[in-house]
């Protein structure tokens, strides 16, 4: 009987130890296999009907690729921060943003932008999720930061927020460190 008590206490301690190790982790952080690797090329139709958006045309600049959809509740929450960030970055010539509207219709996407505000940058229209699948997007919103050489340096799963750029991205622009979450 005594051996069972020792085993039971050992199992309980092991389970509690595993649980305690997980407490320090951010549950929203899901590592991306793309971080540190070349970004998948994007050469896709634009939501505005203009010429295709081609990622490689922005080589030499930092690029933020923001995946979103009109069906995404968190995208509504994120949108004011994107508008603010786009205005702030409009003065920089070394950083651009474009959106990827995926799993959506043009009408719904355009209504979203009319209702919540046009951030002032272009959007890829990806109704079949081909771009989103290439980039390993599992939900929305998700944002990726691509460096001037075309390497993915950061992935944000979930909405960006005011101050996010200064906290998460600005250090990348000066250090070129790899990160995520």
Beta strands, then each sheet from edge to edge (+ up, - down):
strand 1: 43-44
strand 2: 53-54
strand 3: 62-68
strand 4: 95-102
strand 5: 123-126
strand 6: 142-146
strand 7: 152-157
sheet 1: 1+ 2-
sheet 2: 5+ 4+ 3+ 6- 7+
end
